[in-house]
Amino acid sequence: MTLSKQLMLLISAMFLAIFAINFYTSLTNIRDYLQVESEIHAQDTATSLGLSLSPYILDEDDTILATMVNTIFDRGYYLEILLENMDGKELVRRTNPKTFEEVPEWFSELLHMDTVTADSEIDGGWVVGGKVFVTIHPGLGYLKLWQQAKESLIFAAISLIVFVALLFVLIRFVLSPLGRIEKLALSIADGQFATIDKLPWTTEIRNVAHSMNLMSGKIEKVITNLNNRLEETGKRLRIDELTGLETRATFETDMKERFMSRQQGYLFIIRIDELGKLAAAISSDKVDTFIKQFVAETRTALKEQGVAGDFLYRIVGSEFILIADCPNQSVAEQLCQAILKRLAVLGAAYDKENVAHIGGVAFDPQGTTAELVSAATEAYEKARLIGQNSFAITQYSANTRSMDEWKRLVGEIVDHKRVEIDYGIKAYSLADGELDKLVLEEAMSRVLDEKGETLPIGTFISVAETLGRILEFDLHIVRQVIERIRNEQLKHDIAVNVSFTALSSNEFRSELYTLLQENKDAARHLVFSVTAYGATRDLKSFASFIDFIHRNGARIILKRFESRFISMDDVKQFRLDYIRLARIYTENIGSDAEKRRLVEAMKELGELLNVSILAESVESEADYRAVREIGLTAASR
C-alpha cells in the first residue's frame, strides 16, 4: 500500500472517529435536552389545564370538562391526558397511540427516551375536586432526534468528501517529490546519475532529496574516475607507447570482425630492415625518433593515396601490419610504391639505403587471419629478393568453394538443420566454496557440409545474412538451447549467440517473443550473447533488444568486451546482466600490475551497475589466482 493511501486511511479514520464521538455525544445531549423539555412542558400543561378546569371540576357531568381537555389535547402532541375526580374515578381520557414510521426502531432503542408524565391537582373552592395527568408523546422527540441525526450525517458526508478531496490534493502535492526521489533511485540503479534540481519544501523530504542528490553525485564521480582509469589502462594495454599504434591483440580482433562482415581489402606486412644495426650505430633516442618518423611517413603516404579504412598496427619492434581498403591490386601496388618512396627519403636522412620491404595479400573471406599473415609473410620474403625498398603482392586463395557453392551450402544447412551445438566454453564460479559451481556455458554452433566436415562459422554467418537466412538459423539455435534447458532442468545459464541482423529484426523479435512466452521457466536461464563490436554497430537497436529480452524474462551478456568499442560510461545506459572481458585484459594478469588494476576497476564498476564480470579462457594458474583474488564472478579455462 502506498504512503499516500496509508495517510488517507489514517487521517480519514481519525476524522470518522472524532465525528462518531461528537455525533453520539451531540445526539445524547439533544435527547437529554428534549427529555427535560418534555418534563417541563408536561408540567406546564398539567398546571395550566388544572387552573382552567378548576371552576367546573365539582360538576362531574359538566360537558365543558371534556371540551377543555379535548381542546388542549388537540393543540399539542400528547400521548395521553387523563382527568380523574378525587376518588380516582376517570372523568375524561384522551390517548394518542400514533407512532412515527420515519424513525427506525433500532434508532429508538439506541437513544431511548423515558415517557414523561406530569400531574396537577384541581381546586374546587376550598376542597380538591380532581386531578389531571398529562403524558408527553416521546415520538416527537424521536422524530426530532432522527431528523437531526440525518442532517448531521449528510453534512458530515459532504464535509468528508470535500475534506478527502482536499486531503488527496494536499498529500499528492506533499508526496509528489517522493516520486521524483523514487525515479532518481531507479535511475541510479540503472547507472543513470541524475539529480533533483527543484528540492521539495517539506523539510524531511527535502533532506532526503538532498541526500539522494549527494549520493548520486558521489557515485557518478566514482564511476567516472573508474571509467577514466579503465580508459587509460586499456589504452596502455592495446596501444604501443612509442608510436601510438594499436598492437597485435587489436589487430586480431579487427580481423575477426572484418571476416564476419566480409570486408574487402589488402593486408600488408611492413618490416624495417636491420633495425638492430641502426640501433648499434646511433643512440636509443634517435632510434625511437626514427621509428616515430617511419610511422609518420607511412601514414602520410596513406593520406596522400586517399585509401579509406587504413589500419596500422605495430606487432613487434620492427614489424608492422597494415590493413587497407584497396579495391584492386593496382591500387595496392600504388600504395606500396608511395610508402616506400617516402621511407627511402627518410632512410637517406639516417644514411640507411635499405629501409623496409612490404609483402601484401588480398583478403579472402574463406581464409583465416593466420593464413593471410602467412601469405603476406611469403610475399614479404619475395620482396626482399627483389631488391632494396621493394614490395610484392600475392593472391592468396583458400581453394575451397565459390560463392555460388557457399550459397547452396547455406541453404541446405538451414533447411536440413545440419548444425551441431558445442557447449565446450564453461564459466565456473570464483567465489570461495563454489569453485565447482557452473555459472554459465556458451552454446557454440558448428555447421557441417554434406560430408559432415565443419565449415568456417564466420563465412557461413556472413553468407546467411546476405541470403536472408540468418534469422531461421538463429531461431533454430535458440530452440535447441531452450529444449536442453527444459529437458535437463538446468540451474545454470546458457549463452546463445545472436547475429546483428537478428538483434535489430522485428521479425526475429516476434518469433522470439512467442518462443520465450511458451517457455518462461527456461527463459530465466537463457542469456543472449552479443559481441562488444557488434553492439557498436547500432547502440540504439542494442539497447532496444536488451529491454525486449528483459521484458520476456531472459538475460544479456556483452562478450569480448574492450573499452575501445564501448566505454563503461556508455555501458551505464544498458541494463546488462553479464560482461565477459576480452582475453587481452586477463592474459598474463598474474604478472601484469597494469592489467590487474584495470580488471579491478571493471569489477568495481560491475558491482555499482549490478553486472556480473566474467573472465574468458584463463589459462595459467597465476592468472586464475589473480582473477579469483580480484573477485570476478566466474571464469572459463
Residue, then its C-alpha position, 0 to 999 in steps of 0.5 A: m500500500t502506498l504512503s499516500k493511501q496509508l495517510m488517507l486511511l489514517i487521517s480519514a479514520m481519525f476524522l470518522a472517529i472524532f465525528a462518531i464521538n461528537f455525533y453520539t455525544s451531540l445526539t445524547n445531549i439533544r435527547d437529554y435536552l428534549q427529555v427535560e423539555s418534555e418534563i417541563h412542558a408536561q408540567d406546564t400543561a398539567t398546571s395550566l389545564g388544572l387552573s382552567l378546569s378548576p371552576y367546573i371540576l365539582d360538576e362531574d357531568d359538566t360537558i365543558l370538562a371534556t371540551m377543555v381537555n379535548t381542546i388542549f389535547d388537540r393543540g399539542y402532541y400528547l400521548e395521553i391526558l387523563l382527568e380523574n375526580m378525587d376518588g380516582k374515578e376517570l372523568v375524561r381520557r384522551t390517548n394518542p397511540k400514533t407512532f412515527e414510521e420515519v424513525p427506525e426502531w433500532f434508532s429508538e432503542l439506541l437513544h431511548m427516551d423515558t415517557v414523561t408524565a406530569d400531574s396537577e391537582i384541581d381546586g374546587g373552592w376550598v376542597v380538591g375536586g380532581k386531578v389531571f395527568v398529562t403524558i408527553h408523546p416521546g415520538l416527537g422527540y424521536l422524530k426530532l432526534w432522527q431528523q437531526a441525526k440525518e442532517s448531521l450525517i449528510f453534512a458530515a458526508i459532504s464535509l468528508i468528501v470535500f475534506v478527502a478531496l482536499l486531503f488527496v490534493l494536499i498529500r499528492f502535492v506533499l508526496s509528489p517529490l517522493g516520486r521524483i526521489e523514487k525515479l532518481a533511485l531507479s535511475i541510479a540503479d540503472g547507472q543513470f546519475a541524475t539529480i533533483d534540481k527543484l528540492p521539495w519544501t517539506t523539510e524531511i523530504r527535502n533532506v532526503a532529496h538532498s541526500m539522494n542528490l549527494m549520493s548520486g553525485k558521489i557515485e557518478k564521480v566514482i564511476t567516472n574516475l573508474n571509467n577514466r582509469l579503465e580508459e587509460t589502462g586499456k589504452r596502455l594495454r592495446i596501444d604501443e607507447l612509442t608510436g601510438l599504434e594499436t598492437r597485435a591483440t587489436f589487430e586480431t580482433d579487427m580481423k575477426e570482425r572484418f571476416m564476419s562482415r566480409q570486408q574487402g581489402y589488402l593486408f600488408i606486412i611492413r618490416i624495417d630492415e636491420l633495425g638492430k644495426l641502426a640501433a648499434a650505430i646511433s643512440s636509443d633516442k634517435v632510434d625511437t625518433f626514427i621509428k616515430q618518423f617511419v610511422a609518420e611517413t607511412r601514414t602520410a603516404l596513406k593520406e596522400q593515396g586517399v585509401a579509406g579504412d587504413f589500419l596500422y598496427r605495430i606487432v613487434g619492434s620492427e614489424f608492422i601490419l597494415i590493413a587497407d581498403c584497396p579495391n584492386q591490386s593496382v591500387a595496392e601496388q600504388l600504395c606500396q610504391a608511395i610508402l616506400k618512396r617516402l621511407a627511402v627519403l627518410g632512410a637517406a636522412y639516417d644514411k640507411e639505403n635499405v629501409a623496409h620491404i612490404g609483402g601484401v595479400a588480398f583478403d579472402p573471406q574463406g581464409t583465416t587471419a593466420e593464413l593471410v599473415s602467412a601469405a603476406t609473410e611469403a610475399y614479404e620474403k619475395a620482396r626482399l629478393i627483389g631488391q632494396n625498398s621493394f614490395a610484392i603482392t600475392q593472391y592468396s586463395a583458400n581453394t575451397r568453394s565459390m560463392d555460388e557453392w557457399k550459397r547452396l551450402v547455406g541453404e541446405i544447412v538451414d533447411h536440413k538443420r545440419v548444425e551441431i551445438d558445442y557447449g565446450i566454453k564453461a564459466y565456473s564460479l570464483a567465489d570461495g566454496e563454489l569453485d565447482k559451481l557452473v555459472l554459465e556455458e556458451a552454446m557454440s554452433r558448428v555447421l557441417d557440409e554434406k560430408g559432415e566436415t565443419l565449415p568456417i562459422g564466420t563465412f557461413i554467418s556472413v553468407a546467411e545474412t546476405l541470403g536472408r537466412i540468418l534469422e531461421f538459423d538463429l531461431h533454430i539455435v535458440r530452440q535447441v538451447i531452450e529444449r536442453i534447458r527444459n529437458e535437463q532442468l538446468k540451474h545454470d545459464i546458457a549463452v546463445n549467440v545472436s547475429f546483428t541482423a537478428l538483434s535489430s529484426n522485428e521479425f526475429r523479435s516476434e518469433l522470439y517473443t512467442l518462443l520465450q512466452e511458451n517457455k518462461d521457466a527456461a527463459r530465466h536461464l537463457v542469456f543472449s550473447v552479443t559481441a562488444y563490436g557488434a553492439t557498436r554497430d547500432l547502440k540504439s537497436f542494442a539497447s532496444f533488444i536488451d529491454f525486449i529480452h528483459r521484458n520476456g524474462a531472459r538475460i544479456i551478456l556483452k562478450r569480448f568486451e574492450s573499452r575501445f568499442i564501448s566505454m563503461d560510461d556508455v555501458k551505464q545506459f544498458r541494463l546488462d546482466y553479464i560482461r565477459l572481458a576480452r582475453i587481452y585484459t586477463e592474459n598474463i594478469g598474474s604478472d601484469a600490475e597494469k592489467r590487474r588494476l584495470v580488471e579491478a576497476m571493471k569489477e568495481l564498476g560491475e558491482l555499482l551497475n549490478v553486472s556480473i564480470l566474467a573472465e574468458s579462457v584463463e589459462s595459467e594458474a597465476d592468472y586464475r589466482a589473480v582473477r579469483e583474488i580480484g573477485l570476478t564472478a566466474a571464469s572459463r579455462 
